Structures are given as structure tokens and as C-alpha cells.
Amino acid sequence: MIGNKREMRHSDGFTIIELLITVAIAAVLVSVAIPSFKSMQERNQVITMANDLAGAVLSARSEAVKTETTITLKKDGDWSSGWKIIGKNTDG
């Protein structure tokens, strides 16, 4: 096309409209993902506490078998504050 005064322009960047649309889409996706992430984090905390308690029970059982004594697993305040493993001859 010799003599054509219109030439196609080539652009290497983004327009402000494209950037605003991208930011809006990202904001929507983040707002949907945050509540899901929070509930997942709460579930993981519960699972961790349950695993810690199960480990304490197994540890108390092992200690009872090893020492051939009665071992007690006692809460320290409430269960979320932790617990103690108390042997028969311990004041604890």
C-alpha cells in the first residue's frame, strides 16, 4: 500500500483503562480469597491443638508404661492454656 497516509501505530504499554480493569479484578479476587484463607487458618489451628493433645496423651501413656506408675494428664487452667503430665509421686 504505497502512498497510504494511515499507518498502524505499535504500542508497547498498557492504557490506563486496562490497568484500572486489572486492578479492579484483582481487588475482587482478593476480597473473595481472604475469608476463605481465614477459615483455613482457624481449621489449621484446631488441627494443631488436637495433634498436640494427642501427642501429650501418647507421651503420658508411654511414661506410664515405662515407669509402671499412674500418670495423669491435667489441664493447666483451661485446655487452650495447655496441660501438665503428672506422675503418681509428683506434687505437680
ABEGO torsion letter per residue (X at the ends): XBGBABBBBBBABBBAAAAAAAAAAAAAAAAAAAAAAAAAAAAAAAAAAAAAAAAAAAAAAAAAAAAGBBBBBBBBEBAAAEBBBBBAABAX
